[in-house]
Amino acid sequence: MGRVLLLLQDNTVIVIQIPPEISDDDLEAMLERKPTMREAKVDDHALMVKALEHPVRRKMIKTIGVFGKTKNELKKEVGVDEAMLNFQIDFFIKGNYLKVEGDNYRLTDRGLVLLSNIP
């Protein structure tokens, strides 16, 4: 089979066979390459769409609004269990849509953009 590269993406293992003409140094350079400005913009747009497509995420964004909410207020008003709430909060924080200020969750500037796109 030759050399292979195993990648884990969205809980899926991807096996890529590496052609013999690609050296280890070339492969390492490809893996370390940062996305182009266009690629980063496309990825950012896809993440925003992913945030807005999910009904629980939309409800959380609307509930937090411009003033913010505590975790308990958010849990009660959105009506989800602790695990779902934590999962969605992690998604928002990693995407730089949400920040924690003391006991309050507040939307970042990016989060406010999401809020402005929810009818």
N, C-alpha and C positions, 0 to 999 in steps of 0.2 A: 504494500500500500504506500510506502514512502513516508514522508513527513506529513503530519496533520496538525491542525490547530483546532483546539476545542474552545468554543466560546459559550458562555451562558448568558442568554438574553431572554428576559421575561419567563424565567423558569423552564426554558427550553435549551437543550444542549445542541449546539450547531457544530458540525464537523466539517472542516475545510481542508481539502487536500492541497498541500503547498507544492507548486511545481519546482522541479530540481534547479531551474535557472534562477530562482529567487534565493539569495544568500540569507544567512541568519541576520546579518547586519541590515539588509534591505527590509526583512520582515519586521525587525525591531523598530526601524524607522517608520514603517507603515502603521504599526500599532501605537506608536507614541505621537503620531501626527494629530494635531488639534483640528477641529472642524473649521472649515472656511466660514467666512462671515455669512454667506448665503445658507450653508448647512446649519449653522447655529440659529439663524432666523427661522428656518423651516422647522427645526426641532422645537423652538420656543413656541411657534404658532401651534404645532401639534399638541404640545403640553397644555396650552390654553384651551384648545378645543376639547381635550380630554377632561379638563376641569369643568368645563361648561356642559358637557354631555351628560354627566352623572347627576341624577335628580337630588341625591343626598348632598352632593357638593354644592349644587346651586342653592339649596335650602340653607346650608351652612353659611354660604357667602352672604345671602340676603339677611340671615339672622344676625350675623356679626355686624354687618352694615358699617357705617362710618364711625360709630361710637365704641364698638368692641363688646365682647361678652366674656364672662368667666366660663370655665369649663362646665361647671354645674348648670349654669343658665343655658349654655349651648346644648348640652345633653338633653335637658328637659324640653327646650323649645323645638329642637330638631326631631326628638323622639327616636333616638337610636341608642343601641347598647354601647357600653364602654369600649369594647373591641373595635366596633365600626367607627366610633368617634375618634379613637386614637389613630386608626389607620388613615382616616381622612385628614386629620390634623397633620400627621407626618407628611402626607402628600403635599399639603399646602405649604408647610414649612420648607420642605426640600425644593419646591418650585418657587420659593421666595414670594409667595402670595400672602403669607401669614407670619406674624411675629408675636412673641410672648412678651408682655410688659407687666411684670409682677404676676398677679393672678388673672390678668386679662389677656384675651386673644384679640389682636387688632389686625386689620388688613394692611398690607404694605401698599405702596403706590401701584405695584402690579396687581395686587388683590382688588384695589379700587377700580382698576380697569376692568377686571372680571365683573365686579358689581355693576358697573355702568353698562355692561352688555347683557344683563339679565332683565327681561321685561317684567 
